[in-house]
């Protein structure tokens, strides 16, 4: 990528010829430079090293459009990027995610209620009947609201409908899919934790360079899947090159049958005991850390750890795409 190192305000006259700029966070005019950079549509931040500057610099990439109402969001994202950067560190990032009310309502609706896409008219009566409820999947958009907390929203343009019990995956930072109520009815179960397929798909997204977290939305609540800190030491390229080996191991160790129980009953006491035992079992295994929250707690902060990239804590696909093209 072509970039320019901005050392004074006059350098911005050259910006239209570049798709990236570098700002020195310790420059006396840094705040003014950020304002002008945003005006010229340089938004997505990434911390990078440059021999021309003694300290790491802020890299900004050019966007197609700007929204004047989002300047404060831009500043918050820049501040988050700077605060969470650790020079010469291979440690993981640790932040909190908070699901917005709309995201919770969206997941709840598509887990419990049939999609409008599943409605059809009976051939003889003409009355509306519904087909089997389908799984849906999609990606989350993350927005910093403090130095260590990210707001999580549904990217509705990304939502896709799969088959009754399967759905495509998304190579992205934060993703989700649902286990709909109809599947519980079909198999006479009242709990549906992530399947082996869900786990190895999560690992595949991670090995591709993305995958900070994945949420499986179920009748009982939300399962939050992240990669274990100890496993983050493993090279992603090595995982991808030997993915079939990892896939087989996950299918063997993480494939667990769902217990038979009445999906229409009051299962709270059963859930509390069973899910606790399930998490104790699953979190002793090698690859993933799994957390669970009941729907009543879905709006509370959830701590996640994810792999640091070039010393950065990256929270968007755009940031990762910049890194992959440096």
N, C-alpha and C positions, 0 to 999 in steps of 0.2 A: 504494500500500500504506500502511496505517496503521502508524505507528511511534511509539515513545516513547524519548526520550533519558534514559538512566539516569544520574543524577548521584550518588545515594546508595543504600544498601541498601534503604531504605524504599520506593523507587520500584518495587521488584519486586512490591509488593502490587497494582499496577495491570496486571501482565503478562497476566493472563487476558483482558483486553479488547483486546489488541494481537496482531498477527501478526508484528511485527518490533520489535526493540529496537536501540538504538545505544549502544555502550560506548566510552568514551574510553580508549585504550590507555595513556595517561599518568596516569590517575587512580590515586591511592594505593591504592585498594581493587580495582584491576582484576582481580587473580587471584581474589579472593573473589567479585567480580561474575560472572566466568566460571563459577565453580562453581554459583552460584545460578541463573544463566541456563540452564545445562545441566539443572539439576533441573527447571526449568519448560519443558523441551523446546525451547529455542532453540539450534539447532545450526549450521546452514549459514552459514559466514562469508563476508563480502564487505567490502572497504574502500571507504568512501564519504566524500565531503566534506560538511560541514555548517557553515553560517556561525556557529552557536552554539558551535562548538569550533574553536580555533585550528588544531589538527592534524587530519588525517583520522581518522574514527572507524570502529570495527568494527561492521558491521551483521550481526545474527543473525536468521534467520527461524525461525518456529515450526514444529516437526515434530509429526506425529501421535503418535509413540511414541519412547521412549528405551530404550537398552540400557545398563544399569548397567556392563557390562563394557567399554564402548567410550568411557568418559570420557577415558582417556589418548589414544585415537585422535582425539577431539575437540580436545584440547589441542594435539596434534601438527599437526592441520589448521589450527587458529588460528595457531599459530606459523609454519607454512609460508606462510599467507596474509599475515601481517604482514611476514615477512622478504623476500618476493618482490614486495611492493608498491613501486612507484616513482612518486612524486608528479610529475604533469605530464610524463609520459614516454610517447612513442608507440613506444618500442622493443619488440622482441619479448622473450618470455620464453625462457629456456634452462634446461632441467632434464634429469635423467637418468630414464629409465624402466627398470625391472627386471621382467621377466616371472617370475611365480611358477612354481614347478615344476608345479603343477596346470594353469596356463594353457598351459605348453609341452606337457605331456602331452595336453591336450585338443586343441590345434591339430594336433599330430602324429597323433593317432589319427584325427581327422576328415579329414586330408589323405591319409594312407596307407591307412587301413582303411575298408571299407564300413560305412555306418551300419546300425544294426539296422532302421531304417525302410525300408531297401532290400531286406530279406529277404522272400521270399514262397515259397509252396509251388507246386511244379509241378502242373499240373492232372491229369496222368496218373499220375505216380509218387508224388506226395505228398511228395517230398523237397524240402528247402529249397534254393532257388536264390536268387541275388541279382540285383536289377535294377541298372541303371547307377547308379554312385555320384553323389550330388548335392552341389553346393556348399552350404555353410552360411555364415551370416553372424551377427554379433552385436555386442555392445558390451563394452567393458572398464570395470571399476570401478577407479579410481585412488585410492591411499591414500598420503599422505606418510609416509616413514620417516626423512627428514632434511630440512634446509632446502632441499636441491636435488635430492632423489631421490624418485621415486614408485614404489610397488609396483603392479604391473598384474595384475589378476585377471579371470577370465571371469565375466560376469554371465549365468549359465546360463538365467535366465528370459527373456533377450532373444534366445536362439539360435533361428534359423529356417532351414528347409530350402528351397532354391530348386529351380530346374530343374537339369538335368545340368550346364549350363555358365553359369548365371546365377542371381542371387540379389538380393533386395531390399536397399536401403541403409538405414542408420540415421542420423538426424540426432542426433549425439552427439559428445562430446569425443574419445573414442578408440574405434575400431571395427575390425572384421576381417572377412575372408571367406577361403574356401579355394579352391585350385585342385586338385581331387582327382586321384588317380592314374589313375582310369579315363579321364579326359579325355586324359592323356598317352598311354595305350594307344590310344585311339580315333584320335588324330591322329599317332601315331608320333613323338612329340617327347620330349625329355628335359629341357627347360627351359621354364618358363611364367611369365615375368615379368608384371607387371600389364599388362592390356590398356588400350586407349584408353578403353573403357567404365569401367574401374576408375578411371582418372585423372579423367575429367570428372565421375564420381560423387563422387569425393573433393573436387573443386572445388565442386560443388553443395552438399555438406554444409558446407564452409567458408563459402560465400557466405550460407548460412542462419544463420550466427552461431555455428557449432560447429566441429568438425573440426580438433582439434589434431594428430592423427596417425591414419593408417590402416595396418593390417598385412595384407599378402597372404601367406597361408600356402601354400607350395608344396613339392613333393618335394625341391627343392634346398635350400630354407631359407626365411627370412622376409624379405620386402621391406617396408621401413618408409617410408611416404610422408608427407611434410610439405610445407607451402607454403613456397616460397622467401622468405627475408627481404625481398628486393627487391620481390617481388610483394605482400607484406603492406601495402605503402603504398597499394595500390589499394583504393578504397572497396568494401566488400562489397555495398552496395546497388547500386552501378554494375555489379558483376559479375553479380548476379542479374537486373537489368533487361536486360542484354545477354548472357544466358547462352548463347543459341543461337550467337552469334558465337564465344564462347569454346569452346563444345563443338565446333564445326566446326574450329576451329584446333587443338584437342587431337587430334581424330580424324585430322587431316592430319599433324600432327608427331609424335604419340606412338604412332600405330598402326604396329606393327612385327610382321612375321611371325615365328613361332617357328621355330627351325632343326629340320630333320628329323634325328632320331637315335634310337637304341634306348633306350626308357625303362627297360628291364630290365638294361641294361649298367652297368658301373662308369664313371660319368661325371664323377668328381671332377676330373680334370685338365682336361676340357673345360669344366666349370662354372667353374673358377678363371679360366681365360683369357677365356671368353665373357662371363661376368657382369661382369668388370672392364671389358671394352670396352663392354658395354651401359651400365654406370653412367657411364662417361666421356662417352658420347654423350648419355644422357638428362639428365644434370645440367648440360649446356651449354644446355639449352632453358629456356624462360621461366618456367614456372609452379611446378615441383615440385623438391624435393630428395628423392632416393631413396637409401636405405641398404640394405645387404643383410648378413645374418648367416647362416652355415651353422648347422644344427641343433646342432652341438656347442658353438656359442658363444651359443646362444639365451638362456642365463641371465646373460649379461654385461650391464652397464649400457650403455644406448644413449642418446646425447645427442640431444634433439629441441629444436627451436625452434618456437614458436607465438605467435600474435598476442596482444599484451596488450590487455585490455578494461578501459576506464576505469582504466588504470594497474595493474590486477590481473592476476595469473597464475591464471586460473580452471581448475580441474581436475575439475569435476563439472557435470553437466547442471543440477542444482539451482541452483548458483551462477549459471550463465548465465541460467536462467529468472528469478532474482531481478533480475539486471541488466536484462533485457528488460522487466521490470514496474516499474522505478523511475521 
